[in-house]
Amino acid sequence: MNILRLDGWDGSAVGGAQMYVRRVSQALDARGHHNVTAAIVTDPVPEVLGPVREYRVHKSPARQAVAGFTEGAPLTQWLNDLAAEAKPDIIHLHRFHAGFPALGQWLGSRSEPIVFTAHDAELVCPVATLTLPNGTACPGGILPRCQFTGCEVGVGLPLNLAKRYYFDTYVKSRVRSFICVSRATRSIFEGLGYRPTQLLRPMIPVPAKPASMPTGPFTIGYLGRFERPKGIQVLLDAFAIVQKSHPDARLRFAGSGPFPIPKADGVSLDGWITDRDRWFDGIHILAVPSLPWENLGNSPIEALAHGVPAIVTDTGGLPETVGEFGTVVRSGDVTELAAAIVQQMDHYDEARQLALAGRAWVTDEFSTERHLERLLAIYESARGSPTASSSFGA
């Protein structure tokens, strides 16, 4: 099967969605399928993602606006050239972000079946109400990382309204399957009329052996994008509380992004890591303090795969990443997060045993074979039926 994957993001930070695209492309290529992966980006594609065809939009102080409204003709020609090379049997859309006016119209003109993976729950309201805290109707309902209005909806509103218009006008009716990585996101998509939906868990490799028991001071890890919505400041504030009772504790950040990691006592920055096994060997627990909405999140699943205890917040699909094998705290609650960390520090043997038990669950629930089997079934269903009404992984 020939697959054209279309991605796109603003900035240079790489997250779980980009790593998934790389991982699934490699896995399908190894099974005889052919993937052409292309991204519409505002920064160079990091080398860690491997071969990705990129179309860069122009930068300016108003980066978001430029990312959305780049000139249509060059982008359309680039997309046509990609399709001519890839000869896709199916188009898999992973983002509707940069260059969306031209991208939307181009997708609407294609005859190939399209599937769309809701990596970041874009185009939907994170609480599925489209209602502001004061009870008035929200004019947005787009990106769920909209914490600046007192609601979880509203950041970049004009751009997001335009994104939704182009998606609904040109793309929505052409999508044969909305692929959702969590039940939480699936519920929202169905509630807002984006159908048919399919639940498809990500593929997370489980190492042959669990992480070694770390030596030295108790270390909390964070793995992911450095962004305010990811709860970085909440984690830093919680760590400051932890240090009052456990002054030797350490906090390690791995990843990249615009949020500045401060130089503080006990805090270290690892940057982008290529050897995840070694990194998990060096932490006792993983904290995932996301604020407004997280579709699912790969890092807590990876932690359990390594037998490392994970603490996640109760937002979106994050509780689904740890099942019965992790700890869930209220999003944005510094005190509760600090208390959960201290609890795991003081009862670490119990937490570690629970995480080790979670390895078997991750092996089954997020296996590569299960994921590929379901993904290929979704592709075949999309190719064979304009309604693609079958359901997987309910």
Number of C-alpha atoms within 10 A of each C-alpha: 16 16 22 23 23 23 23 24 20 18 16 15 19 20 18 17 19 18 15 17 17 18 18 18 18 15 16 16 16 10 9 10 13 18 21 21 21 19 21 26 23 24 17 13 24 12 8 13 14 12 13 17 15 19 21 20 21 14 17 11 7 8 16 18 16 17 25 22 18 19 15 15 10 12 21 17 12 13 19 14 12 17 16 10 11 19 17 20 17 21 26 23 19 21 22 25 21 28 28 25 22 21 24 20 17 18 23 20 12 14 11 17 24 26 25 23 21 24 21 21 26 22 23 24 25 27 18 15 15 19 17 18 12 9 9 9 12 16 14 23 27 26 24 24 24 22 16 11 11 11 18 22 27 24 18 16 16 12 18 20 18 16 24 22 16 20 22 15 14 19 22 23 15 22 25 25 28 25 26 26 23 25 20 23 28 25 14 20 25 14 13 15 10 19 20 18 27 25 21 25 23 25 22 20 16 23 14 8 11 19 23 16 14 13 11 11 15 18 20 23 22 23 27 21 21 24 16 17 21 21 22 23 19 22 23 18 16 21 26 19 18 22 16 10 10 16 15 14 20 21 23 19 20 18 17 22 18 12 14 12 16 10 9 10 13 16 18 16 15 13 15 18 14 9 8 15 18 12 16 23 17 19 26 27 27 25 25 25 30 25 23 23 28 26 25 27 26 20 21 27 32 26 34 31 28 26 30 29 30 30 24 26 25 21 22 23 20 26 24 22 26 24 14 14 23 23 20 23 21 16 20 21 17 22 17 15 29 21 16 20 23 18 12 19 20 12 11 17 11 13 23 22 14 19 26 21 16 24 24 14 19 24 19 12 17 21 17 19 12 17 19 18 10 18 19 13 15 24 22 16 19 22 18 12 12 15 16 23 16 14 16 14 11 9
